[in-house]
Amino acid sequence: VSVFGDLNLNWDVVREHFAHLMASRGIEGVYAEEMGVLPGMEELFSLSYIKRYNEEQKDFDLLVVDCAPTGETLRLLSLPETFGWFIKFIRNVEKYMVKPMIRPLSKKVKKLDDFVAPEEVYEKVDNLFSSTEGIIDLLADGSKTTMRLVMNPEKMVIKESMRALTYLNLYGITVDRITVNRVMPDQSPDPYFQQWRGIQQKYIDQINDAFDPIPVAEVPLFNNEVVGLEMLRKVGEKVYGSDDPIDIFFKENPINVIKNSEGHYTVRVKLPFMENMGLEPKIMKLGDDLTIRIGDYQKIVALPIFLAGMESTGASFEGGWLNIEFTKE
């Protein structure tokens, strides 16, 4: 997969137009070139291969994609659905106004020519959106696609993985397994490794609480690099044991965000068995972190950005789910 080759092939004309447009406004060089590439486009082109491969190649059992499930990339994937009306509008403007009237006129008026995009630019933008349409539907089909998060037992890595889980759930993508990588041995006689193991165990406990009820597997820190088939088999044995890696291990999204009305949202967190404990949930919000405390149980949920500025107005249990209400002030 050549992402940069694909980017140049499918976006080079658009980038050149942006560079020309910026140059006409006095912005030249590298800055003008970079402004023609949207943030996250490399990841967007990478993920477009999933749809293309699924449509063109029918003789595969399993497609494994190793990528970073960033919120920015997932938001880009939703653009075709979100701005479908705008793309149709652009197509009609090009077809009925720009092509027959404005573009011919721009050939005679230099200042206008700097702003009017060539026909190829419209085609490339249209092709980009066409290539990404349906990717979210494919990724959100829990019978075909699941996501598996891999993380080290470290504070910042756990934080980013929690945020990834929230965004994946927002887009309906099922996370069915968690793998904790590079876990120190717990029987080491060396005090140095014993101390590190103690630190890691604290974070492993946090992972089990934060991602419950998704299954969590641990992979030890091996005494060699994970290179070659033999080492991969060892990792596979630790992660899956006797399970079949193709199986789907969890079929629910443990975090959901529902928009009730303008400025009113409900965050639903799956907490099985907690409803029967008879304890009042305590909700605390700090920035984009939501801390849920029920007795001795504590769970931290990374909120999406659009909820960070809202306040929690109440919480209640229903059918094994904790519903937390948010209202814009």
GITA-V677543 format. One line per field, one symbol per residue. ss: DSSP state (H for helix, E for strand, - for the rest). phi: phi as a letter, one per 30 degrees, with the letter a starting at -180 (. if undefined). A space follows every 10 residues. Layout:
BEGIN
ss: ???
phi: ???
END
This chain:
BEGIN
ss: --HHHHHHHH HHHHHHHHHH HHHH-----H HHHH------ HHHHHHHHHH HHHHHH---- ---------- HHHHHHH-HH HH-HHHHHHH HHHHHHHHHH HHHHHH---H HHHHH---HH HHHHHHHHHH HH--HHHHH- ------EEEE EE--HHHHHH HHHHHHHHHH ----EEEEEE EEE------- HHHHHHHHHH HHHHHHHHHH H----EEEEE --------HH HHHHHHHHHH ---------- ----EEEEEE E--EEEEEEE ---HHHH--- -EEEEE--EE EEEE--EEEE EE--HHH--- EEEEEEEE-- EEEEEEE--
phi: .cdddddddc bddddddddd ddddcjcbid edddddcdei dddddddddd dddddccccb caccccacdd ddddddddee ddcedddddd dddddcbddd bddedddcce ddddcddded dddddddddd dcdjdddddd dddcbbcbcc bddbeddded ddddddddde cicdccaccc chdddccddd eddddddddd dddddddddd cecddbcccd dddaddbjdd dddddedddc hcddeddcca cccdbbbccd adibbbcccd bdiddddicd dccbbbiccc ccbbiddbbc cdddedcdcc cdclbacahi ccccdbbdd
END
